[in-house]
C-alpha cells in the first residue's frame, strides 16, 4: 500500500512535467491545427538556459541554492524559451502558413533536428551537471501518520507539483478571463472570422507560442531539480511522451493536456515499479495507439466533424 | 642530355621515398567514446594511450619506427564502432586496433577485426564474450566472472546478506556483471531480495528505487555506467534509501561525483587501478600523466596506457606487424610490468589480474583493499 502510494507520488511528479510540455503541444494545435515537433527541444533549451544563467542568478541571491534564486532561474528560463518560441514561429512557421499542413509539419521536424544537433555542437554532446538551485531533501512526515510516515516526498517533488498547479491556474486565467485569451479561443474556432472581428492573428499566434514555450522551459528547470543531468537530446523522449499525453487528453484541449500528462506519468511509474521497467516506453506508445484507435479525440476532446 | 635529366628526375622521388620508408610509422588505430554519454571512458583511455605512444616514440619508437596513433570517436553510440573500425582497417590500413572500454562497443567491433585478422586489444572491456569472438581479440584487464565475485565476497564480508540488484539492460557489461555477482552471492548463502532494471539514458529511477527500498536490502548492487549511477545515488538518498551502493569499474567517470555530490559517500566499487598506489611505477605514471594533462589518471587511463605499451612490446617481440606473428606475440604476453599490475594473457586471451576495491568520500576515491584472483 505504502509502495503503491509512493509510486503514485513519483508518477504525479513526473506527470506534472509531461503536463507542462503537453500544454504547449495542445495550445499550438488548438490555434494553428499543427503539431509543433520542435516543442520537446524547447524543453531542452529551458534546461540549458537554466544551466547557463543559474550561476549568475544564484550569486544575486546570496550564492547557494535558495528558493528566491530558483524562482529567478525559473523566470529567466521561461523568458528565454518564450523568446525562442516566438523567434522559431516567426522564422520557420509563419512564412509557411499558407502552405499545406504537411509542409509546416516537416519544417517542424527540421527545426527539431536543428535544435538537437545544434545543441550538441554548441553545448557539447556530453551530459552536464545542472547546478543545485534548491537544496532538495525528503520531507519528514509526522510520526503520528503511522505507516504513512515512511512515505518519501521530496521538496523537489512538492515544488514540481506545486509549480505545475500554479502555472496551469495562471494559464486557465489567461485563456478564460483575458481579451488575449478570448482572441486565442476565437482564432482556434475560425481564423478568418477572428481576423474580421479585429483580432491580430499574427500577434495572438506569437503569444500562443510564447506561452507554450515558456511552459516547456519551466518544465525543463523543474526536471533538472530532480534529475540534474542534462544533455542536448533530453527533449526527444520527454517531448514524445508529452505528445502522447496531449493526444490522450484530447489534442487542443488544455485541461486534457494536464490530465493526460498526469495519467501518463502515473502509468509509467506503476509499470516500472510493478511490472518491468523495459515496458515503460512500449506502454506509453501502446496508449497512443489505443487512443487513436478507440477515441481519437482523446479523453476530454469533442469529436469534430469536418464539413467539406 | 635532356633525356638523361628526365630519367634522373623520375628516379629522384624513388630515392627520396626509399629513404623515407625506413622511418615510416606503424599505424595503430584507436576507437573510443570521446563524446557522448560515456565520454569520460573514451577521454581517459585515449589520454593514457596517447601518453604511452608519446613515450614510445620519444624513446626511438618500435623497431626503429615511430607509432602513428589514429583515433576515431564513436560518440558513445551503438552502431558507430562498427563503422569507424571498418574505416580504420580499410582506409587507414592500421596494423592493430586499440579499444574499446565499453563491452558492448568492443563486441560490435571485434567481429570486424577478427574477419580482417587485425589484432584488437581492449583496454577495459570486462564482459567474457568479447574475447570469445576470435583469436585476434585480446584484453589486458580482468573479466566479469572474476569481478562479480569480488563485490559478492566484499558484501558477504561486511555482513550484508540481503542485496537488491539494479541492472542496465542495454549494456552487456551490466547484464553480465549482475549475473556473475548474483550467481556467486546466491551460491554462498546470500539473498537477492529484489531485481530491478533500467536502460542507458534513463534519468528517472524513483519507481525502481521505491520498489528496492520496499524490499529492505542491506546493500544495493548497481553494476552500471557512471552517468546513470550518479543519478541513481542522488535519487536513492532523496527517497530515504540509506544503505551502501556497490558497483563495478563502470562507475569510474568524471561526472560521477559532479552530479552525485555527497550521495555516493560510503559506497564501494571494484576497479582496476588506484591512483593512491604507492608503488614507484604507479607514482611515476601518475606524475607523468599529471604533468601532461593536469589531472590524476583513473583506471581507464591506466589501462589505455598499458594496452599501448603491450602492443608496442608485442611488435618488438614479433619483429614484424604481420598479423600471424603479431597475434602470437600478443598472446604470449607474460608478466608485463604494467601500471595496472603484472599482466599475463591466458589461453582465452584474457588477463588474470587483481582488482582493487575503492570507496567514495570527501569528493574522491579511496583505496580499501586489493583482491587477488
Boltz contact constraints between the chains, C-beta under 6 A:
constraints:
  - contact:
      token1: [A, 3]
      token2: [B, 214]
      max_distance: 6.0
  - contact:
      token1: [A, 6]
      token2: [B, 210]
      max_distance: 6.0
  - contact:
      token1: [A, 7]
      token2: [B, 207]
      max_distance: 6.0
  - contact:
      token1: [A, 7]
      token2: [B, 210]
      max_distance: 6.0
  - contact:
      token1: [A, 10]
      token2: [B, 206]
      max_distance: 6.0
  - contact:
      token1: [A, 10]
      token2: [B, 207]
      max_distance: 6.0
  - contact:
      token1: [A, 14]
      token2: [B, 204]
      max_distance: 6.0
  - contact:
      token1: [A, 125]
      token2: [B, 35]
      max_distance: 6.0
  - contact:
      token1: [A, 125]
      token2: [B, 36]
      max_distance: 6.0
  - contact:
      token1: [A, 126]
      token2: [B, 39]
      max_distance: 6.0
  - contact:
      token1: [A, 127]
      token2: [B, 227]
      max_distance: 6.0
  - contact:
      token1: [A, 129]
      token2: [B, 255]
      max_distance: 6.0
  - contact:
      token1: [A, 129]
      token2: [B, 258]
      max_distance: 6.0
  - contact:
      token1: [A, 129]
      token2: [B, 259]
      max_distance: 6.0
  - contact:
      token1: [A, 138]
      token2: [B, 238]
      max_distance: 6.0
  - contact:
      token1: [A, 138]
      token2: [B, 240]
      max_distance: 6.0
  - contact:
      token1: [A, 152]
      token2: [B, 239]
      max_distance: 6.0
  - contact:
      token1: [A, 152]
      token2: [B, 240]
      max_distance: 6.0
  - contact:
      token1: [A, 154]
      token2: [B, 238]
      max_distance: 6.0
  - contact:
      token1: [A, 227]
      token2: [B, 203]
      max_distance: 6.0
  - contact:
      token1: [A, 227]
      token2: [B, 231]
      max_distance: 6.0
  - contact:
      token1: [A, 228]
      token2: [B, 259]
      max_distance: 6.0
  - contact:
      token1: [A, 229]
      token2: [B, 231]
      max_distance: 6.0
  - contact:
      token1: [A, 229]
      token2: [B, 259]
      max_distance: 6.0
  - contact:
      token1: [A, 269]
      token2: [B, 207]
      max_distance: 6.0
  - contact:
      token1: [A, 272]
      token2: [B, 207]
      max_distance: 6.0
  - contact:
      token1: [A, 273]
      token2: [B, 207]
      max_distance: 6.0
  - contact:
      token1: [A, 273]
      token2: [B, 210]
      max_distance: 6.0
  - contact:
      token1: [A, 273]
      token2: [B, 211]
      max_distance: 6.0
  - contact:
      token1: [A, 277]
      token2: [B, 197]
      max_distance: 6.0
  - contact:
      token1: [A, 277]
      token2: [B, 198]
      max_distance: 6.0
  - contact:
      token1: [A, 278]
      token2: [B, 169]
      max_distance: 6.0
